[in-house]
Amino acid sequence: YPNPFNSQTTLQFSLPKASEVTIDLVNLRGQRIDTIVKSVFSEGLHQVSYDAENLSSGIYYYKLNSSSHVSVKKLLILR
């Protein structure tokens, strides 16, 4: 949140157990633009901040991969 956003946003996710998490930012073609985070997180609720200052306006997706879950959500950047 917020979504849409201008340059900074916070991604929130919850894990049922500790695991390595990778969050990749991809464009509409599915090409990876950036890796937002790649780290081990404990179980529970987590927040990751992302600064999209270098990206142009448009629709992007972030893909969260953990040992037990894969999730894809839309991000809308407005300048």
mmJSON file of the N, C-alpha and C atoms, coordinates in Angstrom:
{"data_MODEL":{"atom_site":{
"group_PDB":["ATOM","ATOM","ATOM","ATOM","ATOM","ATOM","ATOM","ATOM","ATOM","ATOM","ATOM","ATOM","ATOM","ATOM","ATOM","ATOM","ATOM","ATOM","ATOM","ATOM","ATOM","ATOM","ATOM","ATOM","ATOM","ATOM","ATOM","ATOM","ATOM","ATOM","ATOM","ATOM","ATOM","ATOM","ATOM","ATOM","ATOM","ATOM","ATOM","ATOM","ATOM","ATOM","ATOM","ATOM","ATOM","ATOM","ATOM","ATOM","ATOM","ATOM","ATOM","ATOM","ATOM","ATOM","ATOM","ATOM","ATOM","ATOM","ATOM","ATOM","ATOM","ATOM","ATOM","ATOM","ATOM","ATOM","ATOM","ATOM","ATOM","ATOM","ATOM","ATOM","ATOM","ATOM","ATOM","ATOM","ATOM","ATOM","ATOM","ATOM","ATOM","ATOM","ATOM","ATOM","ATOM","ATOM","ATOM","ATOM","ATOM","ATOM","ATOM","ATOM","ATOM","ATOM","ATOM","ATOM","ATOM","ATOM","ATOM","ATOM","ATOM","ATOM","ATOM","ATOM","ATOM","ATOM","ATOM","ATOM","ATOM","ATOM","ATOM","ATOM","ATOM","ATOM","ATOM","ATOM","ATOM","ATOM","ATOM","ATOM","ATOM","ATOM","ATOM","ATOM","ATOM","ATOM","ATOM","ATOM","ATOM","ATOM","ATOM","ATOM","ATOM","ATOM","ATOM","ATOM","ATOM","ATOM","ATOM","ATOM","ATOM","ATOM","ATOM","ATOM","ATOM","ATOM","ATOM","ATOM","ATOM","ATOM","ATOM","ATOM","ATOM","ATOM","ATOM","ATOM","ATOM","ATOM","ATOM","ATOM","ATOM","ATOM","ATOM","ATOM","ATOM","ATOM","ATOM","ATOM","ATOM","ATOM","ATOM","ATOM","ATOM","ATOM","ATOM","ATOM","ATOM","ATOM","ATOM","ATOM","ATOM","ATOM","ATOM","ATOM","ATOM","ATOM","ATOM","ATOM","ATOM","ATOM","ATOM","ATOM","ATOM","ATOM","ATOM","ATOM","ATOM","ATOM","ATOM","ATOM","ATOM","ATOM","ATOM","ATOM","ATOM","ATOM","ATOM","ATOM","ATOM","ATOM","ATOM","ATOM","ATOM","ATOM","ATOM","ATOM","ATOM","ATOM","ATOM","ATOM","ATOM","ATOM","ATOM","ATOM","ATOM","ATOM","ATOM","ATOM","ATOM","ATOM","ATOM","ATOM","ATOM","ATOM","ATOM","ATOM","ATOM"],
"id":[1,2,3,4,5,6,7,8,9,10,11,12,13,14,15,16,17,18,19,20,21,22,23,24,25,26,27,28,29,30,31,32,33,34,35,36,37,38,39,40,41,42,43,44,45,46,47,48,49,50,51,52,53,54,55,56,57,58,59,60,61,62,63,64,65,66,67,68,69,70,71,72,73,74,75,76,77,78,79,80,81,82,83,84,85,86,87,88,89,90,91,92,93,94,95,96,97,98,99,100,101,102,103,104,105,106,107,108,109,110,111,112,113,114,115,116,117,118,119,120,121,122,123,124,125,126,127,128,129,130,131,132,133,134,135,136,137,138,139,140,141,142,143,144,145,146,147,148,149,150,151,152,153,154,155,156,157,158,159,160,161,162,163,164,165,166,167,168,169,170,171,172,173,174,175,176,177,178,179,180,181,182,183,184,185,186,187,188,189,190,191,192,193,194,195,196,197,198,199,200,201,202,203,204,205,206,207,208,209,210,211,212,213,214,215,216,217,218,219,220,221,222,223,224,225,226,227,228,229,230,231,232,233,234,235,236,237],
"type_symbol":["N","C","C","N","C","C","N","C","C","N","C","C","N","C","C","N","C","C","N","C","C","N","C","C","N","C","C","N","C","C","N","C","C","N","C","C","N","C","C","N","C","C","N","C","C","N","C","C","N","C","C","N","C","C","N","C","C","N","C","C","N","C","C","N","C","C","N","C","C","N","C","C","N","C","C","N","C","C","N","C","C","N","C","C","N","C","C","N","C","C","N","C","C","N","C","C","N","C","C","N","C","C","N","C","C","N","C","C","N","C","C","N","C","C","N","C","C","N","C","C","N","C","C","N","C","C","N","C","C","N","C","C","N","C","C","N","C","C","N","C","C","N","C","C","N","C","C","N","C","C","N","C","C","N","C","C","N","C","C","N","C","C","N","C","C","N","C","C","N","C","C","N","C","C","N","C","C","N","C","C","N","C","C","N","C","C","N","C","C","N","C","C","N","C","C","N","C","C","N","C","C","N","C","C","N","C","C","N","C","C","N","C","C","N","C","C","N","C","C","N","C","C","N","C","C","N","C","C","N","C","C","N","C","C","N","C","C"],
"label_atom_id":["N","CA","C","N","CA","C","N","CA","C","N","CA","C","N","CA","C","N","CA","C","N","CA","C","N","CA","C","N","CA","C","N","CA","C","N","CA","C","N","CA","C","N","CA","C","N","CA","C","N","CA","C","N","CA","C","N","CA","C","N","CA","C","N","CA","C","N","CA","C","N","CA","C","N","CA","C","N","CA","C","N","CA","C","N","CA","C","N","CA","C","N","CA","C","N","CA","C","N","CA","C","N","CA","C","N","CA","C","N","CA","C","N","CA","C","N","CA","C","N","CA","C","N","CA","C","N","CA","C","N","CA","C","N","CA","C","N","CA","C","N","CA","C","N","CA","C","N","CA","C","N","CA","C","N","CA","C","N","CA","C","N","CA","C","N","CA","C","N","CA","C","N","CA","C","N","CA","C","N","CA","C","N","CA","C","N","CA","C","N","CA","C","N","CA","C","N","CA","C","N","CA","C","N","CA","C","N","CA","C","N","CA","C","N","CA","C","N","CA","C","N","CA","C","N","CA","C","N","CA","C","N","CA","C","N","CA","C","N","CA","C","N","CA","C","N","CA","C","N","CA","C","N","CA","C","N","CA","C","N","CA","C","N","CA","C","N","CA","C","N","CA","C","N","CA","C"],
"label_alt_id":[null,null,null,null,null,null,null,null,null,null,null,null,null,null,null,null,null,null,null,null,null,null,null,null,null,null,null,null,null,null,null,null,null,null,null,null,null,null,null,null,null,null,null,null,null,null,null,null,null,null,null,null,null,null,null,null,null,null,null,null,null,null,null,null,null,null,null,null,null,null,null,null,null,null,null,null,null,null,null,null,null,null,null,null,null,null,null,null,null,null,null,null,null,null,null,null,null,null,null,null,null,null,null,null,null,null,null,null,null,null,null,null,null,null,null,null,null,null,null,null,null,null,null,null,null,null,null,null,null,null,null,null,null,null,null,null,null,null,null,null,null,null,null,null,null,null,null,null,null,null,null,null,null,null,null,null,null,null,null,null,null,null,null,null,null,null,null,null,null,null,null,null,null,null,null,null,null,null,null,null,null,null,null,null,null,null,null,null,null,null,null,null,null,null,null,null,null,null,null,null,null,null,null,null,null,null,null,null,null,null,null,null,null,null,null,null,null,null,null,null,null,null,null,null,null,null,null,null,null,null,null,null,null,null,null,null,null],
"label_comp_id":["TYR","TYR","TYR","PRO","PRO","PRO","ASN","ASN","ASN","PRO","PRO","PRO","PHE","PHE","PHE","ASN","ASN","ASN","SER","SER","SER","GLN","GLN","GLN","THR","THR","THR","THR","THR","THR","LEU","LEU","LEU","GLN","GLN","GLN","PHE","PHE","PHE","SER","SER","SER","LEU","LEU","LEU","PRO","PRO","PRO","LYS","LYS","LYS","ALA","ALA","ALA","SER","SER","SER","GLU","GLU","GLU","VAL","VAL","VAL","THR","THR","THR","ILE","ILE","ILE","ASP","ASP","ASP","LEU","LEU","LEU","VAL","VAL","VAL","ASN","ASN","ASN","LEU","LEU","LEU","ARG","ARG","ARG","GLY","GLY","GLY","GLN","GLN","GLN","ARG","ARG","ARG","ILE","ILE","ILE","ASP","ASP","ASP","THR","THR","THR","ILE","ILE","ILE","VAL","VAL","VAL","LYS","LYS","LYS","SER","SER","SER","VAL","VAL","VAL","PHE","PHE","PHE","SER","SER","SER","GLU","GLU","GLU","GLY","GLY","GLY","LEU","LEU","LEU","HIS","HIS","HIS","GLN","GLN","GLN","VAL","VAL","VAL","SER","SER","SER","TYR","TYR","TYR","ASP","ASP","ASP","ALA","ALA","ALA","GLU","GLU","GLU","ASN","ASN","ASN","LEU","LEU","LEU","SER","SER","SER","SER","SER","SER","GLY","GLY","GLY","ILE","ILE","ILE","TYR","TYR","TYR","TYR","TYR","TYR","TYR","TYR","TYR","LYS","LYS","LYS","LEU","LEU","LEU","ASN","ASN","ASN","SER","SER","SER","SER","SER","SER","SER","SER","SER","HIS","HIS","HIS","VAL","VAL","VAL","SER","SER","SER","VAL","VAL","VAL","LYS","LYS","LYS","LYS","LYS","LYS","LEU","LEU","LEU","LEU","LEU","LEU","ILE","ILE","ILE","LEU","LEU","LEU","ARG","ARG","ARG"],
"label_asym_id":["A","A","A","A","A","A","A","A","A","A","A","A","A","A","A","A","A","A","A","A","A","A","A","A","A","A","A","A","A","A","A","A","A","A","A","A","A","A","A","A","A","A","A","A","A","A","A","A","A","A","A","A","A","A","A","A","A","A","A","A","A","A","A","A","A","A","A","A","A","A","A","A","A","A","A","A","A","A","A","A","A","A","A","A","A","A","A","A","A","A","A","A","A","A","A","A","A","A","A","A","A","A","A","A","A","A","A","A","A","A","A","A","A","A","A","A","A","A","A","A","A","A","A","A","A","A","A","A","A","A","A","A","A","A","A","A","A","A","A","A","A","A","A","A","A","A","A","A","A","A","A","A","A","A","A","A","A","A","A","A","A","A","A","A","A","A","A","A","A","A","A","A","A","A","A","A","A","A","A","A","A","A","A","A","A","A","A","A","A","A","A","A","A","A","A","A","A","A","A","A","A","A","A","A","A","A","A","A","A","A","A","A","A","A","A","A","A","A","A","A","A","A","A","A","A","A","A","A","A","A","A","A","A","A","A","A","A"],
"label_entity_id":["1","1","1","1","1","1","1","1","1","1","1","1","1","1","1","1","1","1","1","1","1","1","1","1","1","1","1","1","1","1","1","1","1","1","1","1","1","1","1","1","1","1","1","1","1","1","1","1","1","1","1","1","1","1","1","1","1","1","1","1","1","1","1","1","1","1","1","1","1","1","1","1","1","1","1","1","1","1","1","1","1","1","1","1","1","1","1","1","1","1","1","1","1","1","1","1","1","1","1","1","1","1","1","1","1","1","1","1","1","1","1","1","1","1","1","1","1","1","1","1","1","1","1","1","1","1","1","1","1","1","1","1","1","1","1","1","1","1","1","1","1","1","1","1","1","1","1","1","1","1","1","1","1","1","1","1","1","1","1","1","1","1","1","1","1","1","1","1","1","1","1","1","1","1","1","1","1","1","1","1","1","1","1","1","1","1","1","1","1","1","1","1","1","1","1","1","1","1","1","1","1","1","1","1","1","1","1","1","1","1","1","1","1","1","1","1","1","1","1","1","1","1","1","1","1","1","1","1","1","1","1","1","1","1","1","1","1"],
"label_seq_id":[1,1,1,2,2,2,3,3,3,4,4,4,5,5,5,6,6,6,7,7,7,8,8,8,9,9,9,10,10,10,11,11,11,12,12,12,13,13,13,14,14,14,15,15,15,16,16,16,17,17,17,18,18,18,19,19,19,20,20,20,21,21,21,22,22,22,23,23,23,24,24,24,25,25,25,26,26,26,27,27,27,28,28,28,29,29,29,30,30,30,31,31,31,32,32,32,33,33,33,34,34,34,35,35,35,36,36,36,37,37,37,38,38,38,39,39,39,40,40,40,41,41,41,42,42,42,43,43,43,44,44,44,45,45,45,46,46,46,47,47,47,48,48,48,49,49,49,50,50,50,51,51,51,52,52,52,53,53,53,54,54,54,55,55,55,56,56,56,57,57,57,58,58,58,59,59,59,60,60,60,61,61,61,62,62,62,63,63,63,64,64,64,65,65,65,66,66,66,67,67,67,68,68,68,69,69,69,70,70,70,71,71,71,72,72,72,73,73,73,74,74,74,75,75,75,76,76,76,77,77,77,78,78,78,79,79,79],
"pdbx_PDB_ins_code":[null,null,null,null,null,null,null,null,null,null,null,null,null,null,null,null,null,null,null,null,null,null,null,null,null,null,null,null,null,null,null,null,null,null,null,null,null,null,null,null,null,null,null,null,null,null,null,null,null,null,null,null,null,null,null,null,null,null,null,null,null,null,null,null,null,null,null,null,null,null,null,null,null,null,null,null,null,null,null,null,null,null,null,null,null,null,null,null,null,null,null,null,null,null,null,null,null,null,null,null,null,null,null,null,null,null,null,null,null,null,null,null,null,null,null,null,null,null,null,null,null,null,null,null,null,null,null,null,null,null,null,null,null,null,null,null,null,null,null,null,null,null,null,null,null,null,null,null,null,null,null,null,null,null,null,null,null,null,null,null,null,null,null,null,null,null,null,null,null,null,null,null,null,null,null,null,null,null,null,null,null,null,null,null,null,null,null,null,null,null,null,null,null,null,null,null,null,null,null,null,null,null,null,null,null,null,null,null,null,null,null,null,null,null,null,null,null,null,null,null,null,null,null,null,null,null,null,null,null,null,null,null,null,null,null,null,null],
"Cartn_x":[0.846,0.0,0.885,0.556,-0.642,-0.469,-1.565,-1.535,-2.726,-2.64,-1.421,-0.537,0.743,1.682,2.581,3.329,4.189,5.605,6.3,7.672,7.964,7.236,7.495,6.218,6.355,5.223,5.709,4.777,5.09,4.34,5.075,4.492,4.372,3.202,2.939,2.617,3.174,2.897,3.009,2.389,2.374,2.879,3.661,4.206,3.732,3.29,2.859,4.036,5.222,6.435,7.637,8.753,9.969,10.393,10.789,11.247,11.977,12.703,13.349,12.287,12.31,11.329,12.066,11.58,12.072,10.881,11.043,10.013,10.642,10.144,10.635,9.591,10.05,9.188,9.3,8.153,8.157,7.266,7.557,6.732,5.601,4.831,3.685,4.092,5.311,5.814,6.354,6.383,6.902,8.401,9.032,10.469,10.764,11.735,12.102,12.792,12.287,12.822,13.761,13.404,14.166,13.849,14.792,14.529,14.382,13.188,12.885,13.518,13.4,13.993,14.288,15.346,15.685,16.347,15.555,16.037,15.207,15.7,14.962,14.153,12.87,11.962,11.378,11.106,10.443,8.945,8.243,6.792,6.152,5.003,4.285,4.141,3.727,3.451,4.715,4.972,6.164,5.799,6.621,6.463,7.811,7.79,8.994,8.715,9.582,9.441,10.141,9.571,10.175,10.136,11.265,11.39,11.459,10.457,10.368,10.712,11.596,11.968,12.462,13.153,13.756,12.84,11.613,10.687,9.702,9.259,8.275,6.863,5.92,4.519,4.068,3.196,2.659,2.247,1.869,1.442,2.603,2.864,3.893,3.268,3.952,3.519,4.674,4.341,5.383,5.013,6.033,5.861,6.6,5.849,6.415,6.542,7.753,8.012,8.532,7.902,8.421,8.381,8.855,8.892,7.502,6.489,5.145,4.107,4.525,3.519,4.114,3.307,3.647,2.453,2.732,1.667,2.105,1.181,1.444,0.389,0.857,-0.071,0.355,-0.608,-0.399,0.021,0.95,1.348,1.102,0.577,0.337,1.115,2.051,2.879,2.345,2.045,1.559,2.553,2.952,3.884,3.166],
"Cartn_y":[-1.166,0.0,1.221,2.37,2.566,1.986,1.707,1.202,1.807,2.714,3.137,4.001,4.092,4.879,5.668,6.623,7.479,6.93,6.885,6.383,5.33,5.333,4.352,3.648,2.363,1.576,0.543,-0.059,-1.111,-2.365,-3.459,-4.761,-5.544,-6.086,-6.816,-8.262,-9.191,-10.608,-11.351,-12.507,-13.336,-14.728,-15.308,-16.649,-17.593,-18.805,-19.765,-20.417,-20.397,-20.94,-20.203,-20.285,-19.62,-20.189,-19.311,-19.77,-18.657,-19.044,-18.052,-17.458,-16.142,-15.427,-14.622,-14.706,-13.877,-13.112,-11.799,-10.977,-10.295,-10.642,-10.071,-9.136,-8.032,-7.101,-7.425,-7.634,-7.98,-7.011,-6.85,-5.999,-6.822,-6.208,-6.893,-8.069,-8.077,-9.181,-10.336,-10.156,-11.189,-11.113,-10.052,-9.88,-9.306,-9.905,-9.407,-8.059,-7.072,-5.717,-5.527,-6.118,-5.92,-7.047,-7.353,-8.247,-7.363,-7.337,-6.456,-6.99,-8.283,-8.895,-10.362,-10.845,-12.269,-12.535,-13.089,-13.252,-14.312,-14.752,-15.688,-14.877,-15.214,-14.549,-15.58,-15.161,-16.029,-16.077,-16.959,-17.005,-15.731,-15.38,-14.199,-13.159,-11.973,-10.863,-10.035,-9.66,-8.889,-7.766,-6.7,-5.584,-5.281,-5.022,-4.679,-3.387,-2.399,-1.134,-1.244,-0.578,-0.578,0.826,1.266,2.576,2.384,2.854,2.702,4.003,4.767,6.075,5.988,4.918,4.797,4.161,3.838,3.195,4.213,3.966,4.845,4.455,5.323,5.038,3.794,3.048,1.876,0.782,-0.341,-1.504,-2.478,-2.928,-3.924,-4.995,-6.102,-7.168,-7.534,-7.908,-8.469,-9.909,-10.756,-12.191,-12.604,-13.097,-13.559,-15.079,-15.58,-17.014,-17.362,-18.331,-18.884,-20.397,-21.095,-22.558,-23.178,-22.454,-23.037,-22.259,-21.181,-20.319,-19.507,-19.281,-18.359,-17.43,-16.138,-15.152,-14.066,-13.612,-12.529,-11.455,-10.202,-9.087,-7.918,-7.061,-5.931,-4.688,-3.91,-2.607,-1.579,-0.442,0.634,1.855,2.275,3.453,4.628,5.72,6.95,8.058,8.772,9.901,11.191],
"Cartn_z":[0.0,0.0,0.0,-0.464,-1.276,-2.675,-3.317,-4.678,-5.409,-6.325,-7.014,-6.118,-6.492,-5.711,-6.646,-6.072,-6.86,-6.897,-5.787,-5.832,-4.762,-3.656,-2.601,-2.191,-1.903,-1.455,-0.446,0.254,1.22,0.816,0.7,0.381,1.676,1.909,3.145,2.813,3.597,3.386,4.709,4.738,5.935,5.58,6.483,6.273,7.37,7.005,8.02,8.752,8.108,8.735,8.164,8.847,8.381,7.04,6.134,4.828,4.105,3.049,2.194,1.276,1.163,0.351,-0.712,-1.932,-3.024,-3.588,-3.71,-4.33,-5.54,-6.723,-7.974,-8.556,-9.122,-9.842,-11.318,-11.986,-13.409,-14.179,-15.476,-16.315,-16.93,-17.816,-18.415,-19.298,-19.768,-20.591,-19.749,-18.436,-17.556,-17.354,-17.845,-17.68,-16.304,-15.608,-14.282,-14.426,-13.714,-13.713,-12.532,-11.389,-10.157,-9.184,-8.318,-7.194,-5.969,-5.418,-4.288,-3.017,-2.8,-1.606,-1.886,-1.295,-1.305,0.035,0.961,2.327,3.04,4.183,5.025,6.034,6.146,7.079,8.029,9.247,10.214,9.909,10.588,10.383,10.906,10.335,10.78,9.689,10.109,9.201,8.983,7.723,7.375,6.407,6.439,5.518,4.887,3.591,2.847,2.091,2.246,1.519,0.178,-0.829,-2.155,-2.731,-3.253,-3.876,-5.391,-6.104,-7.557,-8.27,-7.696,-8.243,-9.684,-10.044,-11.375,-12.416,-12.041,-12.968,-13.545,-14.749,-15.375,-14.931,-15.181,-14.867,-15.608,-14.989,-15.658,-14.695,-15.269,-14.507,-14.412,-13.212,-12.936,-12.052,-11.916,-11.011,-10.103,-8.873,-8.026,-7.714,-7.787,-7.601,-6.343,-5.371,-4.118,-4.165,-3.969,-3.908,-2.529,-1.886,-0.636,-0.775,0.252,0.164,0.089,0.546,0.564,-0.245,-0.904,-1.514,-2.669,-3.703,-4.79,-4.96,-5.018,-5.15,-6.129,-6.973,-7.912,-7.707,-7.538,-7.35,-8.215,-8.537,-9.443,-8.657,-9.251,-8.752,-9.845,-9.493,-10.45,-10.016,-10.864,-10.57,-11.373,-10.686,-11.329,-11.046,-12.068,-11.91,-12.191],
"occupancy":[1.0,1.0,1.0,1.0,1.0,1.0,1.0,1.0,1.0,1.0,1.0,1.0,1.0,1.0,1.0,1.0,1.0,1.0,1.0,1.0,1.0,1.0,1.0,1.0,1.0,1.0,1.0,1.0,1.0,1.0,1.0,1.0,1.0,1.0,1.0,1.0,1.0,1.0,1.0,1.0,1.0,1.0,1.0,1.0,1.0,1.0,1.0,1.0,1.0,1.0,1.0,1.0,1.0,1.0,1.0,1.0,1.0,1.0,1.0,1.0,1.0,1.0,1.0,1.0,1.0,1.0,1.0,1.0,1.0,1.0,1.0,1.0,1.0,1.0,1.0,1.0,1.0,1.0,1.0,1.0,1.0,1.0,1.0,1.0,1.0,1.0,1.0,1.0,1.0,1.0,1.0,1.0,1.0,1.0,1.0,1.0,1.0,1.0,1.0,1.0,1.0,1.0,1.0,1.0,1.0,1.0,1.0,1.0,1.0,1.0,1.0,1.0,1.0,1.0,1.0,1.0,1.0,1.0,1.0,1.0,1.0,1.0,1.0,1.0,1.0,1.0,1.0,1.0,1.0,1.0,1.0,1.0,1.0,1.0,1.0,1.0,1.0,1.0,1.0,1.0,1.0,1.0,1.0,1.0,1.0,1.0,1.0,1.0,1.0,1.0,1.0,1.0,1.0,1.0,1.0,1.0,1.0,1.0,1.0,1.0,1.0,1.0,1.0,1.0,1.0,1.0,1.0,1.0,1.0,1.0,1.0,1.0,1.0,1.0,1.0,1.0,1.0,1.0,1.0,1.0,1.0,1.0,1.0,1.0,1.0,1.0,1.0,1.0,1.0,1.0,1.0,1.0,1.0,1.0,1.0,1.0,1.0,1.0,1.0,1.0,1.0,1.0,1.0,1.0,1.0,1.0,1.0,1.0,1.0,1.0,1.0,1.0,1.0,1.0,1.0,1.0,1.0,1.0,1.0,1.0,1.0,1.0,1.0,1.0,1.0,1.0,1.0,1.0,1.0,1.0,1.0,1.0,1.0,1.0,1.0,1.0,1.0],
"B_iso_or_equiv":[0.0,0.0,0.0,0.0,0.0,0.0,0.0,0.0,0.0,0.0,0.0,0.0,0.0,0.0,0.0,0.0,0.0,0.0,0.0,0.0,0.0,0.0,0.0,0.0,0.0,0.0,0.0,0.0,0.0,0.0,0.0,0.0,0.0,0.0,0.0,0.0,0.0,0.0,0.0,0.0,0.0,0.0,0.0,0.0,0.0,0.0,0.0,0.0,0.0,0.0,0.0,0.0,0.0,0.0,0.0,0.0,0.0,0.0,0.0,0.0,0.0,0.0,0.0,0.0,0.0,0.0,0.0,0.0,0.0,0.0,0.0,0.0,0.0,0.0,0.0,0.0,0.0,0.0,0.0,0.0,0.0,0.0,0.0,0.0,0.0,0.0,0.0,0.0,0.0,0.0,0.0,0.0,0.0,0.0,0.0,0.0,0.0,0.0,0.0,0.0,0.0,0.0,0.0,0.0,0.0,0.0,0.0,0.0,0.0,0.0,0.0,0.0,0.0,0.0,0.0,0.0,0.0,0.0,0.0,0.0,0.0,0.0,0.0,0.0,0.0,0.0,0.0,0.0,0.0,0.0,0.0,0.0,0.0,0.0,0.0,0.0,0.0,0.0,0.0,0.0,0.0,0.0,0.0,0.0,0.0,0.0,0.0,0.0,0.0,0.0,0.0,0.0,0.0,0.0,0.0,0.0,0.0,0.0,0.0,0.0,0.0,0.0,0.0,0.0,0.0,0.0,0.0,0.0,0.0,0.0,0.0,0.0,0.0,0.0,0.0,0.0,0.0,0.0,0.0,0.0,0.0,0.0,0.0,0.0,0.0,0.0,0.0,0.0,0.0,0.0,0.0,0.0,0.0,0.0,0.0,0.0,0.0,0.0,0.0,0.0,0.0,0.0,0.0,0.0,0.0,0.0,0.0,0.0,0.0,0.0,0.0,0.0,0.0,0.0,0.0,0.0,0.0,0.0,0.0,0.0,0.0,0.0,0.0,0.0,0.0,0.0,0.0,0.0,0.0,0.0,0.0,0.0,0.0,0.0,0.0,0.0,0.0],
"pdbx_formal_charge":[null,null,null,null,null,null,null,null,null,null,null,null,null,null,null,null,null,null,null,null,null,null,null,null,null,null,null,null,null,null,null,null,null,null,null,null,null,null,null,null,null,null,null,null,null,null,null,null,null,null,null,null,null,null,null,null,null,null,null,null,null,null,null,null,null,null,null,null,null,null,null,null,null,null,null,null,null,null,null,null,null,null,null,null,null,null,null,null,null,null,null,null,null,null,null,null,null,null,null,null,null,null,null,null,null,null,null,null,null,null,null,null,null,null,null,null,null,null,null,null,null,null,null,null,null,null,null,null,null,null,null,null,null,null,null,null,null,null,null,null,null,null,null,null,null,null,null,null,null,null,null,null,null,null,null,null,null,null,null,null,null,null,null,null,null,null,null,null,null,null,null,null,null,null,null,null,null,null,null,null,null,null,null,null,null,null,null,null,null,null,null,null,null,null,null,null,null,null,null,null,null,null,null,null,null,null,null,null,null,null,null,null,null,null,null,null,null,null,null,null,null,null,null,null,null,null,null,null,null,null,null,null,null,null,null,null,null],
"auth_seq_id":[1,1,1,2,2,2,3,3,3,4,4,4,5,5,5,6,6,6,7,7,7,8,8,8,9,9,9,10,10,10,11,11,11,12,12,12,13,13,13,14,14,14,15,15,15,16,16,16,17,17,17,18,18,18,19,19,19,20,20,20,21,21,21,22,22,22,23,23,23,24,24,24,25,25,25,26,26,26,27,27,27,28,28,28,29,29,29,30,30,30,31,31,31,32,32,32,33,33,33,34,34,34,35,35,35,36,36,36,37,37,37,38,38,38,39,39,39,40,40,40,41,41,41,42,42,42,43,43,43,44,44,44,45,45,45,46,46,46,47,47,47,48,48,48,49,49,49,50,50,50,51,51,51,52,52,52,53,53,53,54,54,54,55,55,55,56,56,56,57,57,57,58,58,58,59,59,59,60,60,60,61,61,61,62,62,62,63,63,63,64,64,64,65,65,65,66,66,66,67,67,67,68,68,68,69,69,69,70,70,70,71,71,71,72,72,72,73,73,73,74,74,74,75,75,75,76,76,76,77,77,77,78,78,78,79,79,79],
"auth_comp_id":["TYR","TYR","TYR","PRO","PRO","PRO","ASN","ASN","ASN","PRO","PRO","PRO","PHE","PHE","PHE","ASN","ASN","ASN","SER","SER","SER","GLN","GLN","GLN","THR","THR","THR","THR","THR","THR","LEU","LEU","LEU","GLN","GLN","GLN","PHE","PHE","PHE","SER","SER","SER","LEU","LEU","LEU","PRO","PRO","PRO","LYS","LYS","LYS","ALA","ALA","ALA","SER","SER","SER","GLU","GLU","GLU","VAL","VAL","VAL","THR","THR","THR","ILE","ILE","ILE","ASP","ASP","ASP","LEU","LEU","LEU","VAL","VAL","VAL","ASN","ASN","ASN","LEU","LEU","LEU","ARG","ARG","ARG","GLY","GLY","GLY","GLN","GLN","GLN","ARG","ARG","ARG","ILE","ILE","ILE","ASP","ASP","ASP","THR","THR","THR","ILE","ILE","ILE","VAL","VAL","VAL","LYS","LYS","LYS","SER","SER","SER","VAL","VAL","VAL","PHE","PHE","PHE","SER","SER","SER","GLU","GLU","GLU","GLY","GLY","GLY","LEU","LEU","LEU","HIS","HIS","HIS","GLN","GLN","GLN","VAL","VAL","VAL","SER","SER","SER","TYR","TYR","TYR","ASP","ASP","ASP","ALA","ALA","ALA","GLU","GLU","GLU","ASN","ASN","ASN","LEU","LEU","LEU","SER","SER","SER","SER","SER","SER","GLY","GLY","GLY","ILE","ILE","ILE","TYR","TYR","TYR","TYR","TYR","TYR","TYR","TYR","TYR","LYS","LYS","LYS","LEU","LEU","LEU","ASN","ASN","ASN","SER","SER","SER","SER","SER","SER","SER","SER","SER","HIS","HIS","HIS","VAL","VAL","VAL","SER","SER","SER","VAL","VAL","VAL","LYS","LYS","LYS","LYS","LYS","LYS","LEU","LEU","LEU","LEU","LEU","LEU","ILE","ILE","ILE","LEU","LEU","LEU","ARG","ARG","ARG"],
"auth_asym_id":["A","A","A","A","A","A","A","A","A","A","A","A","A","A","A","A","A","A","A","A","A","A","A","A","A","A","A","A","A","A","A","A","A","A","A","A","A","A","A","A","A","A","A","A","A","A","A","A","A","A","A","A","A","A","A","A","A","A","A","A","A","A","A","A","A","A","A","A","A","A","A","A","A","A","A","A","A","A","A","A","A","A","A","A","A","A","A","A","A","A","A","A","A","A","A","A","A","A","A","A","A","A","A","A","A","A","A","A","A","A","A","A","A","A","A","A","A","A","A","A","A","A","A","A","A","A","A","A","A","A","A","A","A","A","A","A","A","A","A","A","A","A","A","A","A","A","A","A","A","A","A","A","A","A","A","A","A","A","A","A","A","A","A","A","A","A","A","A","A","A","A","A","A","A","A","A","A","A","A","A","A","A","A","A","A","A","A","A","A","A","A","A","A","A","A","A","A","A","A","A","A","A","A","A","A","A","A","A","A","A","A","A","A","A","A","A","A","A","A","A","A","A","A","A","A","A","A","A","A","A","A","A","A","A","A","A","A"],
"auth_atom_id":["N","CA","C","N","CA","C","N","CA","C","N","CA","C","N","CA","C","N","CA","C","N","CA","C","N","CA","C","N","CA","C","N","CA","C","N","CA","C","N","CA","C","N","CA","C","N","CA","C","N","CA","C","N","CA","C","N","CA","C","N","CA","C","N","CA","C","N","CA","C","N","CA","C","N","CA","C","N","CA","C","N","CA","C","N","CA","C","N","CA","C","N","CA","C","N","CA","C","N","CA","C","N","CA","C","N","CA","C","N","CA","C","N","CA","C","N","CA","C","N","CA","C","N","CA","C","N","CA","C","N","CA","C","N","CA","C","N","CA","C","N","CA","C","N","CA","C","N","CA","C","N","CA","C","N","CA","C","N","CA","C","N","CA","C","N","CA","C","N","CA","C","N","CA","C","N","CA","C","N","CA","C","N","CA","C","N","CA","C","N","CA","C","N","CA","C","N","CA","C","N","CA","C","N","CA","C","N","CA","C","N","CA","C","N","CA","C","N","CA","C","N","CA","C","N","CA","C","N","CA","C","N","CA","C","N","CA","C","N","CA","C","N","CA","C","N","CA","C","N","CA","C","N","CA","C","N","CA","C","N","CA","C","N","CA","C","N","CA","C","N","CA","C","N","CA","C"],
"pdbx_PDB_model_num":[1,1,1,1,1,1,1,1,1,1,1,1,1,1,1,1,1,1,1,1,1,1,1,1,1,1,1,1,1,1,1,1,1,1,1,1,1,1,1,1,1,1,1,1,1,1,1,1,1,1,1,1,1,1,1,1,1,1,1,1,1,1,1,1,1,1,1,1,1,1,1,1,1,1,1,1,1,1,1,1,1,1,1,1,1,1,1,1,1,1,1,1,1,1,1,1,1,1,1,1,1,1,1,1,1,1,1,1,1,1,1,1,1,1,1,1,1,1,1,1,1,1,1,1,1,1,1,1,1,1,1,1,1,1,1,1,1,1,1,1,1,1,1,1,1,1,1,1,1,1,1,1,1,1,1,1,1,1,1,1,1,1,1,1,1,1,1,1,1,1,1,1,1,1,1,1,1,1,1,1,1,1,1,1,1,1,1,1,1,1,1,1,1,1,1,1,1,1,1,1,1,1,1,1,1,1,1,1,1,1,1,1,1,1,1,1,1,1,1,1,1,1,1,1,1,1,1,1,1,1,1,1,1,1,1,1,1]
}}}
